[in-house]
């Protein structure tokens, strides 16, 4: 329940089994909405190039 106190008998404890990153589309060009498929960017040759589009190297 969203409004439960810490001692509420109906509270839920969520423990994710693995970390997963989801990229949500904000340009509405994706064929897989609401997730981004990189349609707004030029074609990329490999997986590493695809991920570089979303994360800037500092």
C-alpha positions as CSV (number, residue, x, y, z in Angstrom):
1,X,0.0,0.0,0.0
2,X,1.5,3.4,-0.9
3,X,0.4,5.1,2.3
4,X,1.5,2.4,4.8
5,X,3.6,3.2,7.8
6,X,6.7,1.2,8.4
7,X,4.9,-1.2,10.8
8,X,1.9,-1.7,8.5
9,X,0.9,-5.4,8.0
10,X,0.0,-4.8,4.3
11,X,3.3,-3.2,3.3
12,X,5.4,-4.6,0.4
13,X,9.1,-5.0,0.2
14,X,10.5,-5.1,-3.3
15,X,13.9,-6.6,-3.9
16,X,15.0,-6.6,-7.6
17,X,17.0,-9.6,-8.7
18,X,19.0,-7.7,-11.3
19,X,19.7,-4.2,-12.4
20,X,18.2,-3.1,-15.7
21,X,18.3,0.2,-17.6
22,X,15.4,1.3,-19.6
23,X,15.6,4.2,-22.1
24,X,12.3,5.9,-22.6
25,X,11.6,7.6,-26.0
26,X,10.9,11.4,-25.8
27,X,10.8,12.1,-29.6
28,X,8.1,9.6,-30.5
29,X,10.0,8.2,-33.4
30,X,10.6,4.8,-31.8
31,X,9.0,1.7,-33.3
32,X,9.0,0.2,-29.7
33,X,7.2,3.0,-27.7
34,X,7.5,3.9,-24.9
35,X,11.1,2.6,-25.1
36,X,13.8,4.3,-27.2
37,X,15.2,2.3,-30.1
38,X,17.6,5.0,-31.3
39,X,15.4,6.0,-34.3
40,X,16.3,9.7,-33.7
41,X,20.0,9.0,-34.3
42,X,22.0,8.0,-37.3
43,X,22.6,4.2,-37.8
44,X,25.2,2.6,-35.4
45,X,27.3,-0.4,-36.4
46,X,27.6,-2.2,-33.1
47,X,26.1,-2.4,-29.6
48,X,28.8,-0.2,-28.1
49,X,28.1,2.5,-30.6
50,X,24.4,2.3,-29.9
51,X,24.9,2.8,-26.1
52,X,27.3,5.7,-26.8
53,X,24.4,7.7,-28.2
54,X,22.7,7.8,-24.8
55,X,25.7,8.4,-22.5
56,X,28.2,11.2,-23.0
57,X,31.9,10.5,-22.3
58,X,33.3,13.0,-19.9
